[in-house]
Amino acid sequence: MRAGVWPRRDPRIAYQRASRRIGFDVVTLTCSFTAAACFTGGGLLMKPAAGLSRLVPSVGVFVLFVIGAALLAVAVHRDGEVGPTYLVVVGIETMLAFVLGVALFHEQLNPIRVVSVMLVMSGTLLLARDGV
């Protein structure tokens, strides 16, 4: 090896180490989070789309849902199981929709709703962890 030249590292090794460290495939997890964000964004655009009667928000709804579905398909393909992957996406989507609905649309925030979302998230995480 020449002096002053660092050995080249294979990026696949760093990827595998990161995946083992967090217990999930990094690409699958990234696709799942991004799919949930797209589904949530599409769902939030339904309100300004006014029943799909306004063109720009309606196009945004469809575009975000298609992107979300494509990313979910990639995540399911990489993970190999539909159930746990879909449950993780739905759980993230539930949390994002709740938080963004309160923050952006000033939806009601009360203890019953908070506990309900926590129960949904807990059930989703337990089912995903069990590998439905």
N, C-alpha and C positions, 0 to 999 in steps of 0.2 A: 504494500500500500504506500502511496506517495505521501510525503510529509505535508501536513496542512489540508489534506482532503478527507473529509468525513466519509465514513462508509454510507452508502445509500441504503435507506431503509425501505422495506417493502410496505406500502400503505395498507396492504391486506392484513399484515400482522398487527398493525396498530388498530385497525377496524375490529379484528377478532378479539384483541385484548379488551377493547372498550365494550364490545358486546358481552363478553364474559363478565366483566366488572359490574355492569348494571343488570345483567340477567336477561336482557332482551336483545334481539337483533336491532342494531342502531337504525338501519334503513327502514325496517318494518315499523319501528316506533315513530320515526320521523314521518313516514307516510300516514300512519294512523293519526298522529296529531294534526297533520296538515289536512287530511280528509275531514276530521272532525271540525276544524276551523272553517273549511269550505262549506260543509253542511250547515254549520251554525250561521255563517254569513248569508247563505242562501235563504235560510229560515228567517233571519232578521230582515232581509230585503222584501219578504212577503208583505210586511206591514206597509211600507211605502209603495209597493206595487199595487196596492188597493184591489186585491182580487185579480191580479194580472191584467188590470185595465190600463196601467201606465207602462209604456214601452221600455224605457231604460231600466227601471228596477226589475221588470219582468225578465228581460234578457239576462240581467245579473243573477237572478234566481236560477235560471236554467244553466247558465255557464258555470256557476259555483257548484251546483248539484252534479253536473257532468264531471267536473274536475275532481270533486270529492269521491264520486263513484269510481273513477279511474284509479285514484290513489288507494282507495279501499281494496280494489281488485289486485293491485300490486302488493299491498300488505298481506292480503289473504294468500296470494300465490307464494310469497316468500315464507310466510309462517306455516302454511300447509293446513291450517285449520280455520274454518269459517267462524265457528262459535266464539272462541276467545278473542279473536281479532275484532270481530264485529262488536262484541260487548265492550271492549276497550274504547272503540270509536264512539259508540253510543253513550258511554259514561262520560267521556270528555265533552262530547257534544251537549249533553244534559247540563253539565256544570257551566260550560261557556254560555249556553243560551240563557240560563238563569242569571248569571252575573251580568252579561251584556244587556239583557232585558231590563234589569233593575237600573243599570248605569245609563243606558242610552234612552230608554223609553219611560223611565221613572215608574216602572211597574211596582206593584205593592210588595213590600218586604216585611214579612211578619214571621214569628217563630214557627208557625205550622209549615210554611213554605220552606224555611231553612231546614227544619228537621226532615221534611219530605224529600228534599233534594239529597240530604245526607244519607237517608235510607236507600234511595235509588243508587247513589254512588257506592255505598257499602255493598249492596247486593251485586252490583255490576262487578266490582273488584273481586268479591268472593267467587263469583261464577267464572270470571276470567282466570283467576289464580288456580281454580280447580281444574281448568282446562275442559270446560263443558263439552 
